Amino acid sequence: MHVILRSVELSLNTRRQRQIKNLLDWLPMHYGAALQVKDLQKKYSRGVHRPVDASRKYNCHGLTFASRRTRIEEAAEIKKIIEDDEYVEINRNEALPGDVVVYYVDGDPEHSGIVVSMEPLAGPLVLSKWGFCQEVVHRIPECPYDARHVVFYRVVS
């Protein structure tokens, strides 16, 4: 008999072999999530809303740092990843596709995404996941997260 767990922690380590606390949640999404997706699509109509379902399986940090496999929720874990995986801070104007952007609130990482293009006048476009909702390609401030303090990072080796 197979036992299906509602949530599990994946074996996920930094380069320095420290476990990253994470949660893979198999529970289905509730109907309200579909309504929230529609609301976000309407409110942020300039973004490219990818046709992926709302999901509890991963969040923005899981997209950015764990290849969509799991949710990473604790700020300390994002800080650990940035340190252990040797991300270096770069200037916004130097950002290139593949670099990472982290949105900070009160010194803690609240949201993250991956730079997918850099437009000379408009700046970076970012792919991120909005909570349990969809993935969106958007400009830095055109999302439901506080964009007053964002930091760009690059893995250099």
Backbone as a printed PyTorch tensor [residue, N CA C, xyz], in Angstrom:
tensor([[[  0.8320,  -1.1750,   0.0000],
         [  0.0000,   0.0000,   0.0000],
         [  0.8830,   1.2470,   0.0000]],

        [[  0.6020,   2.1840,  -0.9080],
         [  1.3630,   3.4240,  -0.9920],
         [  0.7120,   4.4900,  -0.1180]],

        [[  1.5330,   5.1870,   0.6060],
         [  1.0520,   6.2960,   1.4180],
         [  1.4000,   7.5830,   0.6830]],

        [[  0.4100,   8.4190,   0.4520],
         [  0.6450,   9.6870,  -0.2190],
         [  0.7060,  10.7810,   0.8320]],

        [[  1.8490,  11.4270,   0.9050],
         [  2.0260,  12.5050,   1.8610],
         [  1.4720,  13.7940,   1.2790]],

        [[  0.8880,  14.6160,   2.1110],
         [  0.3520,  15.8940,   1.6640],
         [  1.4780,  16.8960,   1.3990]],

        [[  2.5580,  16.7910,   2.1600],
         [  3.7040,  17.6650,   1.9460],
         [  4.9710,  16.9620,   2.4110]],

        [[  6.0580,  17.3070,   1.7620],
         [  7.3570,  16.7240,   2.0930],
         [  8.4300,  17.7980,   1.9550]],

        [[  9.5710,  17.5380,   2.5710],
         [ 10.7340,  18.3810,   2.3610],
         [ 11.6730,  17.6250,   1.4340]],

        [[ 12.0650,  18.2680,   0.3390],
         [ 13.0100,  17.6500,  -0.5810],
         [ 14.4250,  17.7380,  -0.0260]],

        [[ 15.2520,  16.8250,  -0.4450],
         [ 16.6670,  16.9330,  -0.1470],
         [ 17.2150,  17.9990,  -1.0860]],

        [[ 17.5250,  19.1560,  -0.5580],
         [ 17.9410,  20.3060,  -1.3560],
         [ 19.0410,  21.0230,  -0.5910]],

        [[ 20.2110,  21.0770,  -1.1750],
         [ 21.3710,  21.6360,  -0.4780],
         [ 21.9570,  22.8250,  -1.2240]],

        [[ 22.6270,  23.6720,  -0.4630],
         [ 23.4290,  24.7280,  -1.0690],
         [ 24.7210,  24.1040,  -1.5840]],

        [[ 25.5130,  24.9050,  -2.2550],
         [ 26.8190,  24.4020,  -2.7220],
         [ 27.7110,  23.9720,  -1.5610]],

        [[ 27.5120,  24.5820,  -0.4120],
         [ 28.3090,  24.2240,   0.7710],
         [ 27.6970,  23.0460,   1.5280]],

        [[ 26.7450,  22.3780,   0.9100],
         [ 26.1240,  21.1600,   1.4350],
         [ 25.2820,  21.3810,   2.6900]],

        [[ 24.7240,  22.5840,   2.8310],
         [ 23.7790,  22.8130,   3.9220],
         [ 22.3680,  22.6260,   3.3760]],

        [[ 21.5430,  21.8900,   4.1220],
         [ 20.1620,  21.6440,   3.7250],
         [ 19.4020,  22.9660,   3.6750]],

        [[ 18.5930,  23.1270,   2.6400],
         [ 17.7180,  24.2810,   2.5060],
         [ 16.3290,  23.8370,   2.9450]],

        [[ 15.7790,  24.4970,   3.9520],
         [ 14.4230,  24.1720,   4.4000],
         [ 13.4490,  24.5030,   3.2760]],

        [[ 12.5960,  23.5430,   2.9510],
         [ 11.6610,  23.7290,   1.8530],
         [ 10.4260,  22.8770,   2.0950]],

        [[  9.4160,  23.0910,   1.2710],
         [  8.1680,  22.3570,   1.4270],
         [  7.5540,  22.1060,   0.0510]],

        [[  7.3500,  20.8620,  -0.2620],
         [  6.6300,  20.4770,  -1.4730],
         [  5.2410,  20.0520,  -1.0320]],

        [[  4.2530,  20.8460,  -1.3860],
         [  2.8780,  20.6640,  -0.9300],
         [  2.0400,  20.0970,  -2.0730]],

        [[  1.4490,  18.9330,  -1.8590],
         [  0.6700,  18.2510,  -2.9010],
         [ -0.8200,  18.5690,  -2.8480]],

        [[ -1.2390,  19.4130,  -1.9140],
         [ -2.6630,  19.7340,  -1.8180],
         [ -3.1320,  20.4880,  -3.0620]],

        [[ -4.3440,  20.1970,  -3.5270],
         [ -4.8570,  20.9190,  -4.6910],
         [ -5.1780,  22.3730,  -4.3320]],

        [[ -5.2020,  23.2110,  -5.3290],
         [ -5.5410,  24.6140,  -5.1140],
         [ -7.0370,  24.7600,  -4.8950]],

        [[ -7.4150,  25.7450,  -4.1360],
         [ -8.8280,  26.0300,  -3.8930],
         [ -9.3570,  26.9540,  -4.9900]],

        [[-10.6620,  27.0340,  -5.1110],
         [-11.2940,  27.8170,  -6.1800],
         [-10.8900,  29.2860,  -6.1180]],

        [[-10.6740,  29.8140,  -4.9280],
         [-10.3060,  31.2120,  -4.7750],
         [ -9.0260,  31.5760,  -5.5010]],

        [[ -8.1290,  30.6230,  -5.6760],
         [ -6.8720,  30.8990,  -6.3680],
         [ -7.1340,  31.2720,  -7.8220]],

        [[ -8.0780,  30.6000,  -8.4660],
         [ -8.4150,  30.9260,  -9.8550],
         [ -8.9560,  32.3470,  -9.9600]],

        [[ -9.7250,  32.7510,  -8.9770],
         [-10.2470,  34.1210,  -8.9590],
         [ -9.1160,  35.1250,  -8.7380]],

        [[ -8.1830,  34.7710,  -7.8750],
         [ -7.0510,  35.6550,  -7.6230],
         [ -6.1850,  35.7950,  -8.8730]],

        [[ -5.9850,  34.6970,  -9.6020],
         [ -5.2260,  34.7520, -10.8510],
         [ -5.8810,  35.7270, -11.8210]],

        [[ -7.1930,  35.6130, -11.9950],
         [ -7.9150,  36.5120, -12.9080],
         [ -7.7870,  37.9690, -12.4710]],

        [[ -7.8550,  38.2030, -11.1660],
         [ -7.7190,  39.5530, -10.6310],
         [ -6.3250,  40.1150, -10.9250]],

        [[ -5.2940,  39.2980, -10.7130],
         [ -3.9260,  39.7440, -10.9770],
         [ -3.6990,  39.9880, -12.4650]],

        [[ -4.2750,  39.1460, -13.3160],
         [ -4.1460,  39.3460, -14.7610],
         [ -4.7600,  40.6810, -15.1870]],

        [[ -5.8850,  41.0130, -14.5820],
         [ -6.5590,  42.2680, -14.9060],
         [ -5.7760,  43.4670, -14.3640]],

        [[ -5.3260,  43.3710, -13.1170],
         [ -4.6180,  44.4800, -12.4800],
         [ -3.2490,  44.7290, -13.1010]],

        [[ -2.5560,  43.6610, -13.5050],
         [ -1.2140,  43.7680, -14.0820],
         [ -1.2450,  43.2800, -15.5280]],

        [[ -2.0240,  43.9390, -16.3400],
         [ -2.2650,  43.4890, -17.7120],
         [ -1.0570,  43.6430, -18.6290]],

        [[ -0.0760,  44.4430, -18.2510],
         [  1.1080,  44.6110, -19.1010],
         [  2.0630,  43.4270, -19.0040]],

        [[  1.9240,  42.6340, -17.9480],
         [  2.7950,  41.4730, -17.7920],
         [  2.3670,  40.3390, -18.7080]],

        [[  3.3030,  39.4430, -18.9620],
         [  2.9990,  38.2360, -19.7340],
         [  2.6990,  37.1440, -18.7150]],

        [[  1.4290,  36.8060, -18.5860],
         [  0.9830,  35.8110, -17.6190],
         [  1.0760,  34.4350, -18.2720]],

        [[  2.0330,  33.6550, -17.8040],
         [  2.2610,  32.3390, -18.4050],
         [  1.0940,  31.4060, -18.1330]],

        [[  0.7590,  30.5650, -19.0940],
         [ -0.3910,  29.6580, -18.9380],
         [ -0.0520,  28.4220, -18.1040]],

        [[  0.2990,  28.6640, -16.8410],
         [  0.5310,  27.5700, -15.8960],
         [ -0.4850,  27.7190, -14.7780]],

        [[ -0.9040,  26.6200, -14.2190],
         [ -1.9130,  26.6440, -13.1680],
         [ -1.3590,  27.2020, -11.8630]],

        [[ -2.2460,  27.7360, -11.0600],
         [ -1.8870,  28.0920,  -9.6950],
         [ -1.4200,  26.8130,  -9.0060]],

        [[ -0.4340,  26.9360,  -8.1160],
         [  0.1480,  25.7370,  -7.5230],
         [  0.7330,  26.0250,  -6.1530]],

        [[  0.5470,  25.0680,  -5.2420],
         [  1.1780,  25.1290,  -3.9280],
         [  2.5650,  24.4820,  -3.9760]],

        [[  2.8960,  23.8280,  -5.0670],
         [  4.1280,  23.0430,  -5.1290],
         [  5.3860,  23.8980,  -5.0370]],

        [[  5.3490,  25.1090,  -5.6090],
         [  6.5200,  25.9830,  -5.5430],
         [  6.0680,  27.4310,  -5.4590]],

        [[  6.9780,  28.2750,  -4.9690],
         [  6.7270,  29.7060,  -4.8910],
         [  7.8060,  30.4390,  -5.6860]],

        [[  7.8650,  31.7510,  -5.5460],
         [  8.8410,  32.5260,  -6.3100],
         [ 10.2640,  32.0690,  -6.0160]],

        [[ 10.5980,  31.8470,  -4.7440],
         [ 11.9550,  31.4200,  -4.3970],
         [ 12.2350,  30.0050,  -4.8960]],

        [[ 11.2110,  29.1670,  -4.9270],
         [ 11.3650,  27.8320,  -5.5000],
         [ 11.6100,  27.8880,  -6.9970]],

        [[ 10.9720,  28.8310,  -7.6670],
         [ 11.2270,  29.0500,  -9.0950],
         [ 12.6560,  29.5400,  -9.2900]],

        [[ 13.0400,  30.5630,  -8.5350],
         [ 14.3360,  31.2120,  -8.7170],
         [ 15.5050,  30.3280,  -8.3070]],

        [[ 15.3850,  29.6570,  -7.1740],
         [ 16.5400,  28.9570,  -6.6040],
         [ 16.4250,  27.4320,  -6.5960]],

        [[ 15.2700,  26.8730,  -6.9850],
         [ 15.0950,  25.4160,  -6.9030],
         [ 14.3930,  24.8350,  -8.1230]],

        [[ 14.4630,  25.5060,  -9.2540],
         [ 13.9480,  24.9720, -10.5210],
         [ 12.4920,  24.5110, -10.4610]],

        [[ 11.6470,  25.2660,  -9.7640],
         [ 10.2080,  24.9900,  -9.6790],
         [  9.8710,  23.7000,  -8.9210]],

        [[ 10.7900,  23.1740,  -8.1410],
         [ 10.5480,  21.8910,  -7.4910],
         [  9.8930,  21.9860,  -6.1280]],

        [[  9.9770,  23.1330,  -5.4490],
         [  9.5340,  23.2120,  -4.0670],
         [  9.3450,  24.6650,  -3.6550]],

        [[  8.7860,  24.8640,  -2.4670],
         [  8.6620,  26.2080,  -1.9010],
         [  9.7830,  26.4320,  -0.8940]],

        [[ 10.3810,  27.5940,  -0.9620],
         [ 11.3490,  28.0240,   0.0460],
         [ 10.7360,  29.2750,   0.6610]],

        [[ 10.3770,  29.2000,   1.9310],
         [  9.5910,  30.2740,   2.5240],
         [ 10.3360,  31.1450,   3.5160]],

        [[ 11.3510,  30.6310,   4.1580],
         [ 12.0200,  31.3850,   5.2160],
         [ 13.0940,  32.3020,   4.6430]],

        [[ 13.0770,  33.5550,   5.1080],
         [ 14.0630,  34.5480,   4.6560],
         [ 15.4930,  34.0840,   4.9180]],

        [[ 15.7070,  33.4410,   6.0470],
         [ 17.0550,  32.9640,   6.3870],
         [ 17.5680,  31.9630,   5.3580]],

        [[ 16.6720,  31.1860,   4.7710],
         [ 17.0910,  30.2020,   3.7670],
         [ 17.5420,  30.8840,   2.4780]],

        [[ 16.8770,  31.9740,   2.0950],
         [ 17.2850,  32.7070,   0.8910],
         [ 18.6390,  33.3470,   1.1300]],

        [[ 18.8270,  33.9120,   2.2990],
         [ 20.1280,  34.5000,   2.6390],
         [ 21.2190,  33.4360,   2.6110]],

        [[ 20.9120,  32.2420,   3.1130],
         [ 21.8610,  31.1220,   3.1140],
         [ 22.2360,  30.7420,   1.6780]],

        [[ 21.2490,  30.6600,   0.8030],
         [ 21.5040,  30.3140,  -0.6030],
         [ 22.4080,  31.3510,  -1.2470]],

        [[ 22.0920,  32.6260,  -1.0550],
         [ 22.8810,  33.7040,  -1.6620],
         [ 24.3330,  33.6300,  -1.2050]],

        [[ 24.5330,  33.3620,   0.0730],
         [ 25.8890,  33.2590,   0.6060],
         [ 26.5870,  31.9760,   0.1500]],

        [[ 25.9640,  30.8380,   0.3810],
         [ 26.6060,  29.5530,   0.0960],
         [ 26.8280,  29.3050,  -1.3900]],

        [[ 25.9320,  29.7930,  -2.2270],
         [ 26.0570,  29.5590,  -3.6700],
         [ 26.8710,  30.6420,  -4.3520]],

        [[ 27.4170,  31.5470,  -3.5680],
         [ 28.3480,  32.5770,  -4.0360],
         [ 27.7410,  33.5460,  -5.0470]],

        [[ 26.5420,  33.9970,  -4.7530],
         [ 25.9500,  35.0670,  -5.5480],
         [ 26.6550,  36.3600,  -5.1730]],

        [[ 26.8970,  37.2140,  -6.1580],
         [ 27.4670,  38.5310,  -5.8950],
         [ 26.4740,  39.5840,  -6.3570]],

        [[ 26.4080,  40.6560,  -5.6020],
         [ 25.5080,  41.7450,  -5.9500],
         [ 26.0530,  42.4800,  -7.1620]],

        [[ 25.1620,  42.8070,  -8.0890],
         [ 25.5510,  43.5670,  -9.2830],
         [ 24.6470,  44.7900,  -9.4100]],

        [[ 25.1040,  45.7350, -10.1930],
         [ 24.3300,  46.9350, -10.4670],
         [ 23.1670,  46.5860, -11.3780]],

        [[ 22.0410,  47.2190, -11.1570],
         [ 20.8410,  46.9910, -11.9730],
         [ 21.1350,  47.1240, -13.4690]],

        [[ 21.9610,  48.0930, -13.8300],
         [ 22.2860,  48.3240, -15.2430],
         [ 23.1580,  47.2320, -15.8410]],

        [[ 23.7720,  46.4190, -15.0010],
         [ 24.6130,  45.3120, -15.4720],
         [ 23.8470,  44.0010, -15.5960]],

        [[ 22.5870,  43.9910, -15.1590],
         [ 21.8110,  42.7450, -15.1400],
         [ 21.6500,  42.1860, -16.5510]],

        [[ 21.7850,  40.8700, -16.6360],
         [ 21.6500,  40.1350, -17.8930],
         [ 20.6950,  38.9640, -17.6840]],

        [[ 20.1600,  38.4100, -18.7650],
         [ 19.3200,  37.2170, -18.6150],
         [ 20.0440,  36.1310, -17.8120]],

        [[ 19.3140,  35.5530, -16.8700],
         [ 19.8820,  34.5290, -15.9910],
         [ 20.2630,  35.0590, -14.6270]],

        [[ 20.4460,  36.3740, -14.5070],
         [ 20.7180,  36.9500, -13.1920],
         [ 19.4450,  36.8920, -12.3540]],

        [[ 19.5780,  37.1340, -11.0760],
         [ 18.4820,  37.0170, -10.1320],
         [ 18.1990,  38.3790,  -9.5050]],

        [[ 16.9270,  38.6470,  -9.2590],
         [ 16.5390,  39.8450,  -8.5170],
         [ 15.7870,  39.4070,  -7.2660]],

        [[ 16.1120,  40.0530,  -6.1490],
         [ 15.4460,  39.7610,  -4.8840],
         [ 14.8440,  41.0650,  -4.3650]],

        [[ 13.5760,  41.0010,  -3.9980],
         [ 12.8490,  42.1280,  -3.4340],
         [ 12.9380,  42.0190,  -1.9120]],

        [[ 13.4610,  43.0560,  -1.2710],
         [ 13.6320,  43.0410,   0.1790],
         [ 12.6250,  43.9600,   0.8560]],

        [[ 12.1070,  43.5290,   1.9970],
         [ 11.2570,  44.3390,   2.8630],
         [ 11.8300,  44.2070,   4.2740]],

        [[ 12.1900,  45.3290,   4.8580],
         [ 12.7950,  45.3540,   6.2010],
         [ 14.0070,  44.4330,   6.2900]],

        [[ 14.7930,  44.3790,   5.2300],
         [ 16.0200,  43.5790,   5.2230],
         [ 15.8400,  42.1110,   4.9180]],

        [[ 14.5990,  41.6640,   4.7710],
         [ 14.3470,  40.2460,   4.4870],
         [ 13.8580,  40.0600,   3.0600]],

        [[ 14.3210,  38.9990,   2.3770],
         [ 13.8460,  38.7190,   1.0230],
         [ 12.3780,  38.3080,   1.0270]],

        [[ 11.5480,  39.0780,   0.3300],
         [ 10.1150,  38.7900,   0.2690],
         [  9.7290,  38.1150,  -1.0450]],

        [[ 10.4450,  38.4470,  -2.1160],
         [ 10.0810,  37.9730,  -3.4530],
         [ 11.3590,  37.8660,  -4.2720]],

        [[ 11.3400,  36.9920,  -5.2730],
         [ 12.5050,  36.8650,  -6.1480],
         [ 12.0670,  36.4560,  -7.5460]],

        [[ 12.9680,  36.6490,  -8.4920],
         [ 12.7030,  36.2780,  -9.8710],
         [ 13.9960,  36.1740, -10.6560]],

        [[ 13.8520,  35.7800, -11.9150],
         [ 14.9880,  35.5900, -12.8040],
         [ 14.8900,  36.6000, -13.9410]],

        [[ 15.9760,  37.3200, -14.1960],
         [ 16.0080,  38.2630, -15.3100],
         [ 15.9420,  37.4630, -16.6150]],

        [[ 14.9940,  37.8210, -17.4830],
         [ 14.8590,  37.1210, -18.7670],
         [ 15.2820,  37.9810, -19.9480]],

        [[ 15.3000,  39.3050, -19.7640],
         [ 15.8300,  40.1840, -20.8100],
         [ 16.1540,  41.5350, -20.2080]],

        [[ 17.0140,  42.2480, -20.9050],
         [ 17.4020,  43.5850, -20.4730],
         [ 17.1600,  44.5150, -21.6460]],

        [[ 16.2440,  45.4380, -21.4670],
         [ 15.9130,  46.3740, -22.5280],
         [ 16.6130,  47.7000, -22.2390]],

        [[ 17.3130,  48.2510, -23.2160],
         [ 18.1620,  49.4260, -22.9890],
         [ 17.4770,  50.5870, -22.2540]],

        [[ 16.2880,  50.9480, -22.6300],
         [ 15.6150,  52.0800, -21.9920],
         [ 14.7130,  51.6710, -20.8400]],

        [[ 14.0860,  50.5360, -20.9430],
         [ 13.0960,  50.1150, -19.9600],
         [ 13.6880,  49.3140, -18.8070]],

        [[ 14.8800,  48.7630, -18.9800],
         [ 15.4870,  47.9630, -17.9230],
         [ 15.1110,  46.5020, -18.0000]],

        [[ 15.3030,  45.7800, -16.8890],
         [ 15.1210,  44.3260, -16.9080],
         [ 13.6610,  43.8800, -16.9050]],

        [[ 13.4250,  42.7740, -17.6120],
         [ 12.1740,  42.0330, -17.5000],
         [ 12.4900,  40.8050, -16.6540]],

        [[ 11.5600,  40.4540, -15.7770],
         [ 11.7880,  39.4000, -14.8020],
         [ 10.6960,  38.3410, -14.9110]],

        [[ 11.0770,  37.0790, -14.7720],
         [ 10.1190,  35.9850, -14.6330],
         [ 10.0310,  35.6680, -13.1510]],

        [[  8.8130,  35.7300, -12.5980],
         [  8.6360,  35.3620, -11.2010],
         [  7.2740,  34.7010, -11.0100]],

        [[  7.0880,  34.1230,  -9.8470],
         [  5.8120,  33.4840,  -9.5070],
         [  5.1920,  34.2790,  -8.3760]],

        [[  3.9180,  34.5710,  -8.5150],
         [  3.2300,  35.4170,  -7.5490],
         [  2.4480,  34.5560,  -6.5690]],

        [[  3.0390,  34.3050,  -5.4140],
         [  2.3900,  33.4920,  -4.3900],
         [  2.0370,  32.1150,  -4.9200]],

        [[  0.7920,  31.7000,  -4.6820],
         [  0.3210,  30.4220,  -5.1990],
         [ -0.2000,  30.5700,  -6.6280]],

        [[ -0.1870,  31.7950,  -7.1350],
         [ -0.7760,  32.0580,  -8.4510],
         [  0.1850,  31.7280,  -9.5850]],

        [[  0.1050,  32.4660, -10.6460],
         [  0.7980,  32.1420, -11.8790],
         [  2.2110,  32.7120, -11.9400]],

        [[  2.9350,  32.2800, -12.9660],
         [  4.2190,  32.8640, -13.3090],
         [  3.9450,  34.0350, -14.2540]],

        [[  4.7310,  35.1030, -14.0910],
         [  4.5260,  36.3000, -14.8970],
         [  5.8750,  36.8760, -15.2970]],

        [[  5.9780,  37.3030, -16.5560],
         [  7.1270,  38.0820, -17.0100],
         [  6.6990,  39.5360, -16.8810]],

        [[  7.4650,  40.3070, -16.1190],
         [  7.0440,  41.6680, -15.7860],
         [  8.2380,  42.5820, -15.5520]],

        [[  7.9780,  43.8640, -15.5610],
         [  8.9730,  44.8520, -15.1730],
         [  9.0680,  44.8330, -13.6380]],

        [[ 10.1720,  45.2890, -13.1160],
         [ 10.4450,  45.2320, -11.6790],
         [  9.2820,  45.7590, -10.8260]],

        [[  8.7600,  46.9730, -11.0600],
         [  7.7100,  47.4730, -10.1640],
         [  6.2950,  47.0020, -10.5090]],

        [[  6.1180,  46.3260, -11.6220],
         [  4.7780,  45.9540, -12.0840],
         [  4.3750,  44.5730, -11.5660]],

        [[  4.2840,  44.4860, -10.2410],
         [  3.9170,  43.2380,  -9.5940],
         [  3.3380,  43.5650,  -8.2180]],

        [[  2.7240,  42.5970,  -7.5540],
         [  2.0970,  42.8760,  -6.2570],
         [  3.0720,  42.9320,  -5.0780]],

        [[  4.3640,  43.0660,  -5.3510],
         [  5.3670,  43.1000,  -4.2910],
         [  6.0160,  44.4790,  -4.2240]],

        [[  6.4960,  44.8400,  -3.0480],
         [  7.1420,  46.1280,  -2.8160],
         [  8.4850,  46.1620,  -3.5430]],

        [[  8.6060,  47.0390,  -4.5300],
         [  9.8030,  47.0930,  -5.3660],
         [ 10.7200,  48.2560,  -5.0020]],

        [[ 10.5530,  48.8150,  -3.8190],
         [ 11.4010,  49.9520,  -3.4410],
         [ 12.8380,  49.5410,  -3.1500]],

        [[ 13.0440,  48.3040,  -2.7320],
         [ 14.4120,  47.8560,  -2.4530],
         [ 14.6360,  46.4930,  -3.1170]],

        [[ 15.1930,  46.5260,  -4.3120],
         [ 15.5150,  45.2890,  -5.0170],
         [ 17.0270,  45.2130,  -5.2050]],

        [[ 17.5310,  44.0020,  -5.1740],
         [ 18.9590,  43.7670,  -5.3480],
         [ 19.1350,  42.7130,  -6.4290]],

        [[ 20.0540,  42.9610,  -7.3410],
         [ 20.3640,  42.0180,  -8.4130],
         [ 21.5970,  41.2290,  -8.0330]],

        [[ 21.5660,  39.9290,  -8.3720],
         [ 22.6690,  39.0250,  -8.0510],
         [ 23.0470,  38.2030,  -9.2710]],

        [[ 24.3030,  37.7770,  -9.2530],
         [ 24.8180,  36.8960, -10.3040],
         [ 25.7210,  35.8550,  -9.6560]],

        [[ 25.6120,  34.6280, -10.1280],
         [ 26.5670,  33.5950,  -9.7360],
         [ 27.7250,  33.7160, -10.7180]],

        [[ 28.9340,  33.9030, -10.1920],
         [ 30.0660,  34.1540, -11.0760],
         [ 30.9300,  32.9310, -11.3360]],

        [[ 30.7170,  31.8750, -10.5860],
         [ 31.5000,  30.6570, -10.8580],
         [ 30.7270,  29.4320, -10.4540]]])
